[in-house]
């Protein structure tokens, strides 16, 4: 069963010429990370906030875990959905532990249950457990956003809504957080709706990307498909589909590698899960036309050649 | 020094009257401040959610502040007579603006992101108010209460002119008798009261906001 089902959802703000969200239907499966991508005003944030009823749809239905969201009280719905926003929204007068325990406390968990959970989440987000008793202002922006994610995960919700969570964070920290989110996602298998206007971020994180413009869905597909066969000029331009590096970064070594030919050239090696962009950069830096692909034990299992890369960018 | 010694003797000679005046003074200030808080903090919270209404109300209340304390006191007489009720009403009117304006500003100032996060986590209106908005707004609300407290304590000295008593009695009496020591019997305790309320509430405010500014 799909975890989130939206059916012809419309949001018409008073005094607005056209609906912010104009009849969008989609489903999100369990463990799927869906990125809502588009320019400002495309309706991505509005769509996100209708799922936890911070905004009420003008018409249409949204089902979360099989329940129409208006069939249960808004507060109860929200306690079942993790929510992360850009400006962290941490409560400045509460300690990190109290912040993380917000939803467990609303759900009336005993201290003996939420307190160890706080440590567990701090560890999961690579934060020292000594941070428990600190206040948000004592943490860096990146650390605060980690706490923001830990807080959203506290009551172990099936669904996470993330509204440009890394938008206000410097590039280096952002890259680290994106990687952590992917790791966490792989371990916890949450269903995530993630709003961003950053194409790189979308391509990196998404299982599927929903490209939005003026309240409508332009294309809803996995990153590779969007880059390789954009539905129209708008999507192509937004995604930068012509960018060869972008194509290479979405293809994996094991998608093009040739069979192991019994020779090794002693140069640097690749892993099957590496991107072709990484393969190209390794070729250039080691000045070689072919590289061996090795498995986890370091045993050679295939080769990738420059020609294969060239073919991949052209007709993939 | 001589004046202070005479003042001390005067207090000793009129102990019962001094204690009674002090009690009335504290009562006048305390009740006025209390009513102002009970009225204006909720009103401030309410206004912070109604922006179109807020501006005219806040402007009106700010305008109220330019009326001198003495004038408010005397303006109350025709309606309420020469008694303590008039003094209570006048002093309460004095305390309203700082408490209301600061409460309004304090609740307006709670960051939108924090409120949205709280609602998004599933807090209801009351939980949001008690657990998030009130603690975050309290330091600024306290500033308003501090201002009002000092204003009310010093203005309560004027209550004597409408026969409502308080430490102002000594100032008026000293003035009539051209006696500095008697005037000081009223003036010094009033100054000390105002000062200590400032220090007390200031300390409380710092404790409340300690972790917000660290």
Boltz contact constraints between the chains, C-beta under 6 A:
constraints:
  - contact:
      token1: [A, 54]
      token2: [B, 120]
      max_distance: 6.0
  - contact:
      token1: [A, 75]
      token2: [B, 122]
      max_distance: 6.0
  - contact:
      token1: [A, 75]
      token2: [B, 124]
      max_distance: 6.0
  - contact:
      token1: [A, 78]
      token2: [B, 120]
      max_distance: 6.0
  - contact:
      token1: [A, 78]
      token2: [B, 122]
      max_distance: 6.0
  - contact:
      token1: [A, 79]
      token2: [B, 122]
      max_distance: 6.0
  - contact:
      token1: [A, 83]
      token2: [B, 120]
      max_distance: 6.0
  - contact:
      token1: [A, 85]
      token2: [B, 117]
      max_distance: 6.0
  - contact:
      token1: [A, 87]
      token2: [B, 113]
      max_distance: 6.0
  - contact:
      token1: [A, 89]
      token2: [B, 113]
      max_distance: 6.0
  - contact:
      token1: [A, 89]
      token2: [B, 114]
      max_distance: 6.0
  - contact:
      token1: [A, 89]
      token2: [B, 117]
      max_distance: 6.0
  - contact:
      token1: [A, 92]
      token2: [B, 212]
      max_distance: 6.0
  - contact:
      token1: [A, 93]
      token2: [B, 135]
      max_distance: 6.0
  - contact:
      token1: [A, 93]
      token2: [B, 136]
      max_distance: 6.0
  - contact:
      token1: [A, 102]
      token2: [B, 121]
      max_distance: 6.0
  - contact:
      token1: [A, 103]
      token2: [B, 121]
      max_distance: 6.0
  - contact:
      token1: [A, 106]
      token2: [B, 122]
      max_distance: 6.0
  - contact:
      token1: [A, 135]
      token2: [B, 211]
      max_distance: 6.0
  - contact:
      token1: [A, 137]
      token2: [B, 214]
      max_distance: 6.0
